[in-house]
Amino acid sequence: QVQLVESGGGLVQPGGSLRLSCAASGIRFTSYAMGWYRQAPGKQRELVARITSGGSTNYADFVKGRFTISRDNAKNTVYLQMNSPNPEDTAVYYCYAEYNMRGYWGQGTQVTVSS
């Protein structure tokens, strides 16, 4: 049974920092590309950042230079370090695992950026 469990969400002030974690089980983690997506109320889900099984990364333009995705294969965990968030980053953040045209979603974690 595949499980992706996000944690680390919450309330953060503009300009602060927050780190999201996604612990994976039931998959061969090292084979999977991992991604973080987000969905704000009334908007479509959008890609935030992605990291391949080999460690290559790509980011949405709206987070470049502020957010960093990383993975720890020994812990089957992917992270999203969020620095200098702004209120427009408020959304539910979802973890995604993909391999060979197959994908899995986590349940999401709420991030609210507000003073």
N, C-alpha and C positions, 0 to 999 in steps of 0.2 A: 504494500500500500504506500503510495507516494504521499508525502507530507512536506509542505513548505510552510514554516511557521515564522511569521514576521514578529519583530519586537522592537522596542525603542522609540515608538511614536509618542506624541504628546504635544504639550504646549511649549513653544519656544518664542522668545522675543526676536523681533527683527534684528539682524546683525549678530545673533547668537550662533550656536552650533548644536547639532543633534546627530547621533549616529543610529541608523537603522541596521538591524541584523535580520538575516533570513537563514534559518537552520533547515537543511534538507535531509530527508530520510527516504528510503525506499528507491533511490536511484543511484546509479554509478556517477557520483557527483563530478568526478574529474573529466567525464566525457561530455558534460553538459555546459552549454553557454547559459549564463545567468543574466537576468535583467531586472531592472526596477522600472515600473510603470506607475503612473498616477492618474487619478480621476477626481476632478473637482466637481462640485454640484452643478448639474446642467451642462457639463462638458463631456466630451469623449475621452476615453482612456488614451493616454499618450506615453510614448517611451521617454524615460528620463536618462537612463544609462544602461549599457550592456557590456559584459565582459565575456570573452570567449573562453573555451577550455584551455587555450594556450596563454591566456592573460591579456590579450589585446582588448582595448577598451574603445568605446565611442559614446558620445554624449549628445544630448539635445542641445541646441544652441543656447537655450534659455538657462542652462545650468553650467555651461562651460566656465571653468575657472572658479566655480563655487562648490560644486559637488564632486566627490570622488568615489568611484566604485572599486571594490577590491574583493578578493576571495581568499579564503583559507581552506585549502583542500584537506588539510589534516582534521579540520573541524566541520567539514561539509557545510560551510557557512559563507554567505556573501554579505557584504556590508555596503552601506551607502553613507558616506560622511557628508553631512550637509553643513556647509559654512556660509555665513552671511545670508541666511534665508530671508525672504521678504514675504509680505502677506499674499502675493500671487502664488507662492509655493504651497499654500494651504490646500490639502487634498488627502484622499486616501491613497496610500502608497502600497503597491502590490509587487510581490516578488514573482518572477517567472523563470521557469527552467525549460530549456529547449534542446532537443537532440533529434536529428534525423526526422524532421517534420512532425515531431511529437512535442507537445508542450503541456506544462502544468502551472497552475496558479496557486498562490497563497491566498489567505483569507483577507489580507489587507490590514494596514495599521494607519490610524488617523494621525496626520500631522497638521497642527494649527499654528500659524505664525501670527502672533498678535502681541501688542504691548498692553 
